[in-house]
Amino acid sequence: MPLPGVKFATLNEEQLKTLQALEKELGVYLLALVPEKLRLASLTPEQVAKVQEVEEKLGVMLIAYRADR
């Protein structure tokens, strides 16, 4: 199912190596997405903590954004 306003990033070799190094360091897989019609929202540490609480409670991943108008 496509995400409206977001697409998977096309990374060059250097970017891919950077991403893979971080994945290895953290022991996780990461998705690289590019907002097309969305602006990612800047959240305070307190807001990030609240979002993470809800993610944990719901078992989902949330992305905070503002729609470009």
N, C-alpha and C positions, 0 to 999 in steps of 0.2 A: 504494500500500500504506500503510494508516494506521500511524502510530507509536503503540504502546501507551503511554498516559499523557502524550501530548504532542499539542497541536493548534496549528494556525496561529493567530497572534494577530490579533485584531480591533483595529486601531489607529484612534484618532481623528485628525482632520485635523492637529493639532499634532504628534502622535507620528509620523505618516506623513511630514510635512515634515522632522522630525529624522532619521528613517531615510534618507530620500532624500538629505539633505544629506551624511550620512556615506557613503552609497554613492558619491555624486559625488566627495567628497574622496578616498576610497580607490580609486576606479575599479573597484569590484566590486559585485555584487549580494548582498544580505543577506536571509536568511529570518528572520522574526520568529516564534518559537515560544513557546508557553506550556505549562509543565509542569502537568499536572493531578494526577497521582498520583505524581509524581516530584519530588525535590528536587535541583536541580543541585548537584554536589559542589564544594566550595571546594578548589582545588588550589594547592600551592606553585608558585612559578616553575619549580622543578626538575621537578616532576611535569608541568606544562604542557609543558615542553620534551620530556619523554619521550613524552607523548601525541602531540605534533606529529611527532616522529621516526617513530613507528609509523604515523601518518596518511600521511606521505610514503612510507614503505616499502610500505604496503598500497594506497595510492591511494584512501583513503576518508576520510570525516569522522567523527570520534568525538566523542561527547558523554558527559561523566562525570556520573553522577547516583547518587543514593541513593533507594531505594524507600521511600515512606512506608508505615508499618506500622500 
